[in-house]
Amino acid sequence: MKSLVIAIMALGLGASGAQAGCVKGAIVGGVVGHLAGHHALAGAAIGCVVAHHHAVQKKREYRAAAAGYRPR
């Protein structure tokens, strides 16, 4: 089990951008899913989707701010 956790953490450190968000979200979601009734795979999948979505939104906001666009 420790080797699996270390491998997942290594993937998270090597990833960048939205991919890193997915890996980190999957780790957190997997742990929460496991604790919430042995649904680690479902939690990991949902965590990945949510974290990826937040990373993409953050990237869009950063690009809009760099371009000088401000929504009303």
C-alpha positions as CSV (number, residue, x, y, z in Angstrom):
1,M,0.0,0.0,0.0
2,K,2.8,2.4,0.8
3,S,4.4,1.9,-2.6
4,L,1.1,2.7,-4.3
5,V,0.8,5.9,-2.3
6,I,4.4,6.9,-3.2
7,A,3.8,6.2,-6.9
8,I,0.7,8.3,-6.9
9,M,2.5,11.2,-5.1
10,A,5.3,11.0,-7.6
11,L,2.8,11.3,-10.5
12,G,1.3,14.3,-8.8
13,L,4.7,16.0,-8.5
14,G,5.7,15.3,-12.1
15,A,2.4,16.5,-13.6
16,S,1.6,20.1,-14.5
17,G,-1.5,22.3,-14.9
18,A,-4.9,20.7,-15.1
19,Q,-3.3,17.2,-15.1
20,A,-1.8,17.9,-11.7
21,G,-5.2,19.1,-10.5
22,C,-6.7,15.8,-11.7
23,V,-4.1,13.7,-9.9
24,K,-4.4,15.6,-6.7
25,G,-8.2,15.6,-6.9
26,A,-8.1,11.8,-7.5
27,I,-6.0,11.3,-4.4
28,V,-8.2,13.3,-2.2
29,G,-11.4,11.9,-3.7
30,G,-10.1,8.4,-3.4
31,V,-9.4,8.8,0.3
32,V,-12.7,10.5,1.0
33,G,-14.6,7.9,-1.0
34,H,-12.9,5.1,0.9
35,L,-13.8,6.7,4.2
36,A,-17.4,7.3,3.1
37,G,-18.2,3.6,2.5
38,H,-15.5,1.9,0.4
39,H,-16.2,3.9,-2.8
40,A,-12.6,4.9,-3.5
41,L,-12.8,4.5,-7.3
42,A,-15.9,6.6,-7.6
43,G,-14.4,9.2,-5.2
44,A,-11.2,9.3,-7.3
45,A,-13.0,9.7,-10.5
46,I,-15.2,12.6,-9.2
47,G,-12.2,14.2,-7.5
48,C,-10.3,14.2,-10.8
49,V,-13.2,15.7,-12.7
50,V,-13.8,18.5,-10.1
51,A,-10.1,19.3,-9.7
52,H,-9.6,19.4,-13.5
53,H,-12.6,21.7,-13.9
54,H,-11.2,24.1,-11.2
55,A,-7.8,24.1,-12.9
56,V,-9.3,25.0,-16.2
57,Q,-11.4,27.8,-14.7
58,K,-8.4,29.2,-13.0
59,K,-6.4,29.1,-16.2
60,R,-9.2,30.9,-18.1
61,E,-9.4,33.6,-15.4
62,Y,-5.6,34.1,-15.5
63,R,-5.6,34.5,-19.3
64,A,-8.5,36.9,-19.2
65,A,-6.8,39.0,-16.5
66,A,-3.6,39.0,-18.5
67,A,-5.5,40.2,-21.6
68,G,-7.1,43.0,-19.6
69,Y,-10.7,41.6,-19.8
70,R,-12.9,42.1,-16.8
71,P,-16.4,40.7,-16.7
72,R,-19.1,43.0,-15.5
